[in-house]
Amino acid sequence: MRGFSFLALLPLALAASAASVSRRAFDVNEHLGNLAPYFAAPVPAGMAAALPDDCTVEQVMLMQRHGARYPLVSELASITGLVAKLGNHSAALQKARLPAALAFLRDGYVSTLGHDDLTAPGRQELFDHGVKFALAYPHLKATTLLAGAQDRVLESAQWFAQGYFGRAWAALNATMFETIAEDSSTVSWITPMDTCARWDYNYGNNATVAWGTVYLPPIARRLNALLPGVRLSADDVHGALYACAYDGAAHGPARSPWCGAFTAGELAAFEYELDLLMDGAFGYGLPRGMGGVLGALYVGKLVERFTNATGDAQELYLEFGHDTTIDMVLTALGLVKDTPTLPEYGPIPANRKWRTSYQVPFAAMMTWEKFTCKSSFKGPQIRLVLNEAPMPLTTCKNMNKTYGSCALSDFVASHAATAKISWGDAAWNASCGAGY
């Protein structure tokens, strides 16, 4: 897209941002995209969160994202660069007449953030989820836990197990805990992109760079007018936005002074950046329908287990992965799809469906339930509960509008072609390329 003014688009973009957040009281912790602390997603209007009393959940598949973590190395670089620049101007900041939102800079801002690993709030999130899950499905028994073999995922699974099993986990750990490699030679429904030759993280990252040229420079100008002589760059502003999210991830929500330095519209623009990243790298923004093909490996497992196609289905599956895992599954099922696709230069669609804050905050829980009822429904049913709220299965034939569920047979029929996709078949190779 060429030959236009980025700055001309900014007022429209931020106006749309403000409109999109005005319907709910603005809480910064619910607008940090996939870097948000865990919170229960809002129940869609007109839908019921609880099943009828005559229904019994008979089988469950949980895909649990790891808990809050420290920033990635690339994200941490922006934060450390910001800290260094502020340190070089500490004397001027101590003398400046700073507004209340930036007064914390008089005492200096330092960061002790690590990178990549699970944080204390992340451990708490997973322990709490383990307890919550044990209380939600006391009649179902887990026989295994499966985790992607990345440190923060493995540790998250262990903390969940401590909450779910309590002291018994010490004895069960050796026989119940299983891992699956996250590498380019292991076919996995948790990290399918690792074995897709054509997949590239830059499909999402390039979109964020484009959006950054629109929304970051005006924020830098506003802050620089309040911080004489500091001359923050767009990358410094990016670091401050990351600091807002990651101070909370490391020390607890609302623990970063940087969150108060931004307006609601500016924070919504940062949230949109994270939506673009996840949609572009793991969703509908990928070329050749790749996001749906990658997520199809999980859909195939879901259908296989809920139909007991192999004759050895378990009643409860506890599996641990990433935000990316959940986003690819939603894409494979055609859910939360925006038409047209999210514009990388804005303006921000006020009513967009793809919202990573609701879909994949830290410790996100994608819970699939198979249930039967005495009279409310006929035959086995299936529903998706995403972060404690029912996600309407809108691409399933004959969806029930009150519960967002549908008959298992209708779900299987509606997604038969997707569920059949496997690594190395014609559909996979057309999207990912043959072999790896």
RODO-2510 file (C-alpha; in nm, 4 decimals, decimal comma):
residues 436
     n   res          X          Y          Z
     1     m     0,0000     0,0000     0,0000
     2     r     0,1737     0,3190    -0,1178
     3     g     0,1277     0,6897    -0,1697
     4     f    -0,0668     0,8002     0,1382
     5     s    -0,0042     0,9710     0,4698
     6     f     0,0282     0,7475     0,7751
     7     l    -0,0486     1,0467     0,9935
     8     a    -0,3720     1,1125     0,8084
     9     l    -0,4933     0,7692     0,9143
    10     l    -0,4017     0,7977     1,2808
    11     p    -0,7001     1,0024     1,4045
    12     l    -0,9354     0,7567     1,2336
    13     a    -0,7490     0,4610     1,3783
    14     l    -0,7479     0,5883     1,7337
    15     a    -1,1087     0,7038     1,7105
    16     a    -1,2072     0,3517     1,6120
    17     s    -0,9953     0,2221     1,8989
    18     a    -1,1774     0,4407     2,1479
    19     a    -1,5151     0,3301     2,0110
    20     s    -1,4221    -0,0361     2,0392
    21     v    -1,3303    -0,0109     2,4074
    22     s    -1,6071     0,2276     2,5175
    23     r    -1,8686    -0,0484     2,5490
    24     r    -1,6801    -0,1974     2,8464
    25     a    -1,5177     0,0078     3,1202
    26     f    -1,1554     0,0359     3,0103
    27     d    -0,9236    -0,1903     3,2083
    28     v    -0,5699    -0,1899     3,0743
    29     n    -0,5243    -0,5509     3,1837
    30     e    -0,7994    -0,6557     2,9424
    31     h    -0,6382    -0,4755     2,6480
    32     l    -0,2862    -0,6158     2,6326
    33     g    -0,3550    -0,8792     2,3685
    34     n    -0,1716    -1,2064     2,4147
    35     l     0,0380    -1,0353     2,6859
    36     a    -0,2660    -0,9752     2,9072
    37     p    -0,2875    -1,1439     3,2484
    38     y    -0,5521    -1,4129     3,2562
    39     f    -0,9113    -1,2940     3,2886
    40     a    -1,2424    -1,4607     3,2139
    41     a    -1,3691    -1,3589     2,8706
    42     p    -1,7092    -1,1889     2,8527
    43     v    -2,0026    -1,4190     2,7809
    44     p    -2,1527    -1,3274     2,4408
    45     a    -2,4797    -1,1371     2,4661
    46     g    -2,7834    -1,3612     2,4832
    47     m    -2,5872    -1,6757     2,5623
    48     a    -2,5853    -1,8928     2,8748
    49     a    -2,2544    -1,9874     3,0345
    50     a    -2,3877    -2,2935     3,2205
    51     l    -2,5436    -2,6000     3,0608
    52     p    -2,8982    -2,7099     3,1553
    53     d    -2,9250    -2,9058     3,4797
    54     d    -3,0133    -3,2285     3,3008
    55     c    -2,6864    -3,2333     3,1057
    56     t    -2,3695    -3,4209     3,2004
    57     v    -2,0242    -3,3535     3,0598
    58     e    -1,8809    -3,6917     2,9678
    59     q    -1,5527    -3,6026     2,7986
    60     v    -1,3225    -3,2999     2,8030
    61     m    -1,0189    -3,1840     2,6051
    62     l    -0,8216    -2,8976     2,7555
    63     m    -0,5570    -2,7034     2,5657
    64     q    -0,3960    -2,4819     2,8271
    65     r    -0,1610    -2,1974     2,7363
    66     h     0,1403    -2,1457     2,9597
    67     g     0,1194    -1,8779     3,2249
    68     a     0,2612    -1,5255     3,2258
    69     r     0,6224    -1,5102     3,1146
    70     y     0,9081    -1,2649     3,0857
    71     p     0,9509    -1,0897     2,7497
    72     l     1,1114    -1,2519     2,4505
    73     v     1,4686    -1,1429     2,3859
    74     s     1,3605    -0,9191     2,0972
    75     e     1,0986    -0,7500     2,3166
    76     l     1,3370    -0,7095     2,6086
    77     a     1,5804    -0,5211     2,3827
    78     s     1,3273    -0,2389     2,3392
    79     i     1,2772    -0,2155     2,7152
    80     t     1,6500    -0,2094     2,7963
    81     g     1,7048     0,0525     2,5256
    82     l     1,4388     0,2702     2,6855
    83     v     1,5941     0,2280     3,0308
    84     a     1,9346     0,3292     2,8975
    85     k     1,8016     0,6417     2,7284
    86     l     1,6131     0,7526     3,0388
    87     g     1,9222     0,6876     3,2489
    88     n     2,1256     0,9142     3,0235
    89     h     1,8772     1,1966     3,0898
    90     s     1,8145     1,1351     3,4585
    91     a     1,9403     1,4782     3,5680
    92     a     1,7062     1,6597     3,3275
    93     l     1,4124     1,4418     3,4315
    94     q     1,4689     1,5187     3,7992
    95     k     1,4407     1,8911     3,7259
    96     a     1,1555     1,8765     3,4769
    97     r     0,7939     1,9633     3,5611
    98     l     0,6427     1,6287     3,4827
    99     p     0,2711     1,5531     3,4694
   100     a     0,1413     1,3122     3,7328
   101     a     0,1375     1,0190     3,4879
   102     l     0,5123     1,0567     3,4297
   103     a     0,6211     1,1707     3,7752
   104     f     0,7720     0,8269     3,8445
   105     l     1,0553     0,9144     3,6063
   106     r     1,1997     1,1624     3,8586
   107     d     1,3141     0,8655     4,0662
   108     g     1,4298     0,6810     3,7576
   109     y     1,2864     0,3720     3,5936
   110     v     1,4805     0,0471     3,6135
   111     s     1,3931    -0,2978     3,4879
   112     t     1,4945    -0,6327     3,6323
   113     l     1,3037    -0,8409     3,3795
   114     g     1,4454    -1,1698     3,2616
   115     h     1,3430    -1,3282     2,9338
   116     d     1,1260    -1,6166     2,8152
   117     d     1,0787    -1,7997     3,1466
   118     l     0,7595    -1,8361     3,3488
   119     t     0,7086    -1,5678     3,6156
   120     a     0,5647    -1,5836     3,9675
   121     p     0,2193    -1,4617     3,8497
   122     g     0,2423    -1,7220     3,5732
   123     r     0,2956    -1,9969     3,8266
   124     q     0,0001    -1,8679     4,0269
   125     e    -0,2252    -1,8624     3,7197
   126     l    -0,1552    -2,2268     3,6391
   127     f    -0,1895    -2,3509     3,9977
   128     d    -0,5239    -2,1717     4,0244
   129     h    -0,6400    -2,3215     3,6937
   130     g    -0,5514    -2,6689     3,8185
   131     v    -0,7679    -2,6194     4,1263
   132     k    -1,0488    -2,4681     3,9201
   133     f    -1,0429    -2,7582     3,6740
   134     a    -1,0547    -3,0192     3,9495
   135     l    -1,3638    -2,8492     4,0911
   136     a    -1,5306    -2,8121     3,7504
   137     y    -1,5029    -3,1794     3,6490
   138     p    -1,4739    -3,3867     3,9677
   139     h    -1,6358    -3,6891     3,7998
   140     l    -1,3724    -3,7143     3,5238
   141     k    -1,0341    -3,8746     3,5722
   142     a    -0,7095    -3,7747     3,4031
   143     t    -0,4589    -4,0479     3,3263
   144     t    -0,1941    -3,8416     3,1454
   145     l    -0,0726    -3,4845     3,1047
   146     l     0,0914    -3,3874     2,7765
   147     a     0,3083    -3,0760     2,7431
   148     g     0,5052    -2,9206     2,4618
   149     a     0,8725    -2,9527     2,5471
   150     q     0,9512    -2,5856     2,6050
   151     d     1,0551    -2,4823     2,9533
   152     r     0,7709    -2,2395     3,0298
   153     v     0,5157    -2,4904     2,8998
   154     l     0,6633    -2,7767     3,1012
   155     e     0,6711    -2,5703     3,4192
   156     s     0,3152    -2,4507     3,3578
   157     a     0,1944    -2,8102     3,3286
   158     q     0,3671    -2,8974     3,6559
   159     w     0,2051    -2,6083     3,8435
   160     f    -0,1352    -2,6965     3,6980
   161     a    -0,0842    -3,0545     3,8150
   162     q     0,0046    -2,9361     4,1657
   163     g    -0,3249    -2,7487     4,1829
   164     y    -0,5238    -3,0306     4,0232
   165     f    -0,3818    -3,3316     4,2095
   166     g    -0,2346    -3,1722     4,5219
   167     r     0,0197    -3,3819     4,7120
   168     a    -0,0652    -3,6877     4,5034
   169     w     0,1188    -3,5338     4,2074
   170     a     0,4583    -3,6157     4,3584
   171     a     0,3861    -3,9862     4,3126
   172     l     0,1924    -3,9531     3,9860
   173     n     0,4450    -3,7338     3,8063
   174     a     0,6729    -4,0165     3,6938
   175     t     0,3963    -4,2165     3,5254
   176     m     0,1501    -3,9493     3,4067
   177     f     0,3655    -3,6668     3,2719
   178     e     0,4401    -3,6861     2,8988
   179     t     0,6088    -3,4392     2,6643
   180     i     0,6131    -3,3817     2,2916
   181     a     0,9078    -3,2135     2,1213
   182     e     0,8711    -2,8676     1,9728
   183     d     1,1053    -2,8995     1,6757
   184     s     1,1142    -2,9338     1,2991
   185     s     1,1154    -3,3134     1,2990
   186     t     0,8210    -3,3885     1,5294
   187     v     0,4675    -3,3675     1,3918
   188     s     0,2608    -3,2065     1,6669
   189     w    -0,0882    -3,0603     1,6982
   190     i     0,0559    -2,8269     1,9649
   191     t     0,3240    -2,6650     1,7452
   192     p     0,2339    -2,7687     1,3885
   193     m     0,4067    -2,4652     1,2337
   194     d     0,7450    -2,6140     1,3264
   195     t     0,7035    -2,8793     1,0559
   196     c     0,5543    -2,6457     0,7925
   197     a     0,8360    -2,5527     0,5551
   198     r     0,6678    -2,2368     0,4256
   199     w     0,5560    -2,1001     0,7594
   200     d     0,7309    -1,7789     0,8630
   201     y     0,6810    -1,5680     1,1769
   202     n     0,7436    -1,2601     0,9640
   203     y     0,3995    -1,2923     0,8082
   204     g     0,2756    -1,1527     1,1376
   205     n     0,5773    -0,9447     1,2320
   206     n     0,5742    -0,7506     0,9033
   207     a     0,2154    -0,6466     0,9738
   208     t     0,3132    -0,5125     1,3161
   209     v     0,5990    -0,3145     1,1665
   210     a     0,3579    -0,1544     0,9196
   211     w     0,1089    -0,0646     1,1939
   212     g     0,3942     0,0656     1,4103
   213     t     0,4742     0,3304     1,1503
   214     v     0,1185     0,4593     1,1946
   215     y     0,0614     0,4629     1,5686
   216     l     0,4008     0,4882     1,7408
   217     p     0,5412     0,8210     1,6074
   218     p     0,2459     1,0340     1,7313
   219     i     0,2812     0,8815     2,0783
   220     a     0,6533     0,9606     2,0714
   221     r     0,5800     1,3240     1,9826
   222     r     0,3261     1,3564     2,2632
   223     l     0,5605     1,2126     2,5244
   224     n     0,8604     1,4106     2,3983
   225     a     0,6652     1,7328     2,4455
   226     l     0,6346     1,6352     2,8130
   227     l     0,9957     1,5137     2,8490
   228     p     1,2155     1,7945     2,7166
   229     g     1,5483     1,6818     2,5774
   230     v     1,4906     1,3059     2,6076
   231     r     1,3881     1,2521     2,2440
   232     l     1,2192     0,9153     2,2696
   233     s     1,2149     0,7189     1,9461
   234     a     0,9316     0,5021     1,8193
   235     d     1,1287     0,2000     1,9414
   236     d     1,1564     0,3580     2,2872
   237     v     0,7787     0,4016     2,2935
   238     h     0,7448     0,0388     2,1920
   239     g     0,9680    -0,0502     2,4856
   240     a     0,7475     0,1500     2,7219
   241     l     0,4365    -0,0312     2,5982
   242     y     0,6099    -0,3660     2,6435
   243     a     0,7162    -0,2518     2,9921
   244     c     0,3510    -0,1825     3,0759
   245     a     0,2615    -0,5398     2,9841
   246     y     0,5668    -0,7217     3,1163
   247     d     0,6020    -0,5401     3,4479
   248     g     0,2558    -0,6771     3,5158
   249     a     0,3479    -1,0225     3,3872
   250     a     0,6509    -1,0309     3,6167
   251     h     0,5274    -0,8525     3,9290
   252     g     0,1488    -0,8679     3,9108
   253     p    -0,1238    -0,6767     3,7207
   254     a    -0,1256    -0,2989     3,7622
   255     r     0,2360    -0,2991     3,8817
   256     s     0,3823    -0,0962     3,5955
   257     p     0,3949     0,2830     3,6124
   258     w     0,4131     0,2886     3,2330
   259     c     0,0518     0,1796     3,1861
   260     g    -0,0678     0,5126     3,3221
   261     a     0,1534     0,7041     3,0793
   262     f    -0,0677     0,6113     2,7838
   263     t    -0,4217     0,6996     2,6861
   264     a    -0,6873     0,4325     2,6362
   265     g    -0,6678     0,4880     2,2620
   266     e    -0,2902     0,4433     2,2594
   267     l    -0,3144     0,1204     2,4572
   268     a    -0,5882    -0,0014     2,2220
   269     a    -0,3533     0,0662     1,9300
   270     f    -0,0881    -0,1508     2,0991
   271     e    -0,3501    -0,4203     2,1530
   272     y    -0,4306    -0,4064     1,7817
   273     e    -0,0627    -0,4555     1,7007
   274     l    -0,0709    -0,7825     1,8934
   275     d    -0,3914    -0,8842     1,7124
   276     l    -0,2175    -0,8236     1,3798
   277     l     0,0834    -1,0259     1,4934
   278     m    -0,1140    -1,3310     1,5967
   279     d    -0,3568    -1,3173     1,3049
   280     g    -0,0722    -1,2712     1,0577
   281     a     0,1567    -1,5423     1,1938
   282     f    -0,0949    -1,7988     1,3249
   283     g    -0,4348    -1,7078     1,1840
   284     y    -0,6171    -1,5831     0,8804
   285     g    -0,3336    -1,3579     0,7683
   286     l    -0,1166    -1,6514     0,6643
   287     p    -0,1049    -1,7246     0,2891
   288     r    -0,2555    -2,0271     0,1134
   289     g    -0,4947    -2,0981     0,4012
   290     m    -0,1964    -2,2051     0,6085
   291     g    -0,3432    -2,1100     0,9464
   292     g    -0,6397    -2,3397     0,8945
   293     v    -0,4222    -2,6246     0,7699
   294     l    -0,1956    -2,5996     1,0738
   295     g    -0,4887    -2,5930     1,3154
   296     a    -0,6465    -2,8889     1,1363
   297     l    -0,4101    -3,1306     1,3123
   298     y    -0,5772    -3,0452     1,6433
   299     v    -0,9276    -3,0622     1,4932
   300     g    -0,8454    -3,4123     1,3712
   301     k    -0,7455    -3,5128     1,7244
   302     l    -1,0624    -3,3600     1,8640
   303     v    -1,2865    -3,5549     1,6272
   304     e    -1,0863    -3,8759     1,6738
   305     r    -1,1179    -3,8592     2,0519
   306     f    -1,4776    -3,7410     2,0809
   307     t    -1,5974    -4,0088     1,8352
   308     n    -1,3676    -4,2711     1,9927
   309     a    -1,2468    -4,3584     1,6434
   310     t    -0,9513    -4,5587     1,7758
   311     g    -1,1422    -4,7295     2,0556
   312     d    -0,9175    -4,6040     2,3349
   313     a    -1,0448    -4,2503     2,3989
   314     q    -0,9855    -4,1053     2,7450
   315     e    -1,2515    -3,9116     2,9327
   316     l    -1,0200    -3,6224     3,0176
   317     y    -0,7258    -3,4818     2,8188
   318     l    -0,4986    -3,2252     2,9843
   319     e    -0,2607    -3,0725     2,7290
   320     f    -0,0337    -2,7701     2,7482
   321     g     0,0880    -2,5450     2,4710
   322     h     0,0810    -2,1890     2,3464
   323     d    -0,1402    -1,9007     2,2436
   324     t    -0,0448    -1,9947     1,8887
   325     t    -0,1981    -2,3405     1,9344
   326     i    -0,5357    -2,1934     2,0251
   327     d    -0,5325    -1,9318     1,7489
   328     m    -0,4601    -2,1933     1,4822
   329     v    -0,7485    -2,4125     1,6042
   330     l    -0,9918    -2,1202     1,5906
   331     t    -0,8700    -2,0485     1,2369
   332     a    -0,9108    -2,4101     1,1268
   333     l    -1,2741    -2,3974     1,2431
   334     g    -1,3452    -2,0644     1,0741
   335     l    -1,4241    -1,8907     1,4045
   336     v    -1,3544    -1,5235     1,4975
   337     k    -1,2982    -1,4480     1,1302
   338     d    -1,3004    -1,0893     1,0064
   339     t    -1,4128    -1,0028     0,6549
   340     p    -1,2293    -0,8185     0,5155
   341     t    -0,9105    -0,9189     0,6934
   342     l    -0,7570    -0,6885     0,9535
   343     p    -0,5944    -0,3859     0,7799
   344     e    -0,2295    -0,3530     0,8751
   345     y    -0,2281     0,0256     0,8315
   346     g    -0,5584     0,0772     1,0102
   347     p    -0,8058     0,2069     1,0868
   348     i    -0,8785    -0,0378     1,3667
   349     p    -1,2076    -0,2199     1,3010
   350     a    -1,4279    -0,1203     1,5936
   351     n    -1,6173    -0,4510     1,5977
   352     r    -1,3437    -0,6912     1,4931
   353     k    -1,3917    -1,0532     1,5899
   354     w    -1,0238    -1,1465     1,6256
   355     r    -0,9273    -1,0175     1,9713
   356     t    -0,6249    -1,1797     2,1296
   357     s    -0,7028    -1,0243     2,4688
   358     y    -1,0159    -1,2393     2,4869
   359     q    -0,8793    -1,5406     2,2963
   360     v    -0,5298    -1,5967     2,4281
   361     p    -0,4287    -1,3995     2,7384
   362     f    -0,1565    -1,5633     2,9436
   363     a    -0,2828    -1,8964     3,0831
   364     a    -0,5669    -1,9095     2,8290
   365     m    -0,7895    -2,2180     2,8562
   366     m    -0,9446    -2,3751     2,5465
   367     t    -1,1857    -2,6341     2,6897
   368     w    -1,3845    -2,8684     2,4662
   369     e    -1,6779    -3,0472     2,6256
   370     k    -1,8718    -3,3476     2,4981
   371     f    -2,1995    -3,3770     2,6865
   372     t    -2,5347    -3,5537     2,6822
   373     c    -2,8690    -3,4502     2,8319
   374     k    -3,1801    -3,6321     2,9462
   375     s    -3,4212    -3,4077     2,7560
   376     s    -3,2606    -3,0716     2,6654
   377     f    -3,0698    -3,2143     2,3677
   378     k    -3,0869    -3,5344     2,1656
   379     g    -2,7640    -3,7292     2,1287
   380     p    -2,4052    -3,6273     2,2157
   381     q    -2,3302    -3,2556     2,1920
   382     i    -2,0101    -3,0540     2,1735
   383     r    -1,9240    -2,7030     2,2843
   384     l    -1,6174    -2,4843     2,3217
   385     v    -1,5561    -2,2898     2,6421
   386     l    -1,2781    -2,0372     2,5850
   387     n    -1,1506    -1,8668     2,8974
   388     e    -1,4675    -1,9544     3,0886
   389     a    -1,7045    -1,8179     2,8241
   390     p    -1,8896    -2,0219     2,5610
   391     m    -1,7523    -1,9630     2,2112
   392     p    -2,0359    -1,9962     1,9595
   393     l    -1,9599    -2,2734     1,7084
   394     t    -2,0974    -2,0601     1,4267
   395     t    -1,9470    -2,2733     1,1491
   396     c    -2,1233    -2,5870     1,2748
   397     k    -2,4567    -2,6762     1,1162
   398     n    -2,7581    -2,6287     1,3469
   399     m    -2,5702    -2,4491     1,6252
   400     n    -2,7763    -2,3905     1,9380
   401     k    -2,7904    -2,0123     1,9805
   402     t    -2,8304    -2,0185     2,3579
   403     y    -2,5329    -2,2403     2,4397
   404     g    -2,3201    -2,2042     2,1259
   405     s    -2,3092    -2,5833     2,1022
   406     c    -2,4088    -2,8301     1,8354
   407     a    -2,4626    -3,2008     1,7940
   408     l    -2,1373    -3,3931     1,7741
   409     s    -2,2560    -3,5534     1,4494
   410     d    -2,3182    -3,2077     1,2987
   411     f    -1,9758    -3,0866     1,4141
   412     v    -1,8063    -3,3869     1,2543
   413     a    -1,9986    -3,3403     0,9299
   414     s    -1,9357    -2,9648     0,9186
   415     h    -1,5596    -3,0045     0,9621
   416     a    -1,5022    -3,3430     0,7963
   417     a    -1,2573    -3,2140     0,5362
   418     t    -1,0568    -3,0195     0,7956
   419     a    -1,0363    -3,3116     1,0373
   420     k    -0,8957    -3,5361     0,7644
   421     i    -0,5937    -3,3153     0,6946
   422     s    -0,2699    -3,4753     0,8090
   423     w     0,0961    -3,3918     0,7836
   424     g     0,2338    -3,4534     0,4343
   425     d    -0,0989    -3,5064     0,2566
   426     a    -0,2119    -3,3077    -0,0474
   427     a    -0,3786    -3,0295     0,1533
   428     w    -0,0767    -2,9929     0,3827
   429     n     0,1736    -2,9882     0,0968
   430     a    -0,0293    -2,7352    -0,1014
   431     s    -0,0053    -2,4950     0,1911
   432     c     0,3227    -2,5835     0,3616
   433     g     0,5224    -2,7430     0,0813
   434     a     0,6214    -3,1064     0,0517
   435     g     0,8512    -3,2442     0,3208
   436     y     1,0660    -3,0507     0,5626
***
